[in-house]
């Protein structure tokens, strides 16, 4: 995947992550689960867990 613009703010990061998730869902990719991202050298390693959030019923709102 080639991304045309790299995020430079937290808001841009969130927007691009949301778009990636929506695109994956539209292509029937099961994205639920845990992902780890390792870096070389002194950079931080990261983990990400994606889980489905169930929307509340309108009657409960």
C-alpha positions in Angstrom: 0.0 0.0 0.0 1.4 3.3 -1.0 0.2 6.3 1.1 0.3 9.6 -0.6 0.6 11.7 2.6 2.3 10.8 5.8 0.5 12.0 9.0 2.2 14.9 10.7 -0.4 15.4 13.5 -2.3 13.1 15.8 -5.5 14.1 14.0 -4.1 13.1 10.6 -2.9 9.8 12.1 -6.4 9.1 13.4 -8.0 10.0 10.1 -5.7 7.8 8.1 -6.1 4.9 10.5 -9.9 5.2 10.3 -9.8 5.3 6.5 -7.5 2.2 6.5 -9.9 0.3 8.8 -13.0 1.3 6.7 -11.3 0.3 3.5 -10.2 -3.1 4.9 -13.8 -3.7 6.1 -15.2 -2.8 2.7 -12.9 -5.4 1.2 -14.1 -8.1 3.7 -10.8 -8.3 5.6 -11.1 -9.6 9.1 -9.1 -7.0 10.9 -9.9 -8.0 14.5 -6.9 -9.0 16.5 -3.5 -7.9 17.8 -0.6 -6.5 15.8 2.9 -5.8 16.9 5.3 -3.5 15.2 9.0 -3.9 15.9 11.6 -1.2 15.2 15.3 -1.4 14.7 17.7 0.3 17.1 16.4 2.5 20.0 13.0 3.2 18.6 9.9 2.1 20.6 8.1 -1.1 19.7 4.3 -0.8 19.4 1.3 -3.0 19.8 -2.2 -2.4 18.4 -5.4 -4.3 19.3 -8.5 -4.0 17.1 -11.8 -5.2 18.4 -15.3 -4.6 17.4 -17.3 -2.1 19.5 -21.0 -3.0 19.7 -23.3 0.0 19.2 -25.9 0.4 21.9 -29.6 -0.1 21.0 -31.4 3.1 20.4 -33.8 2.0 23.2 -30.9 2.1 25.6 -29.7 5.6 24.7 
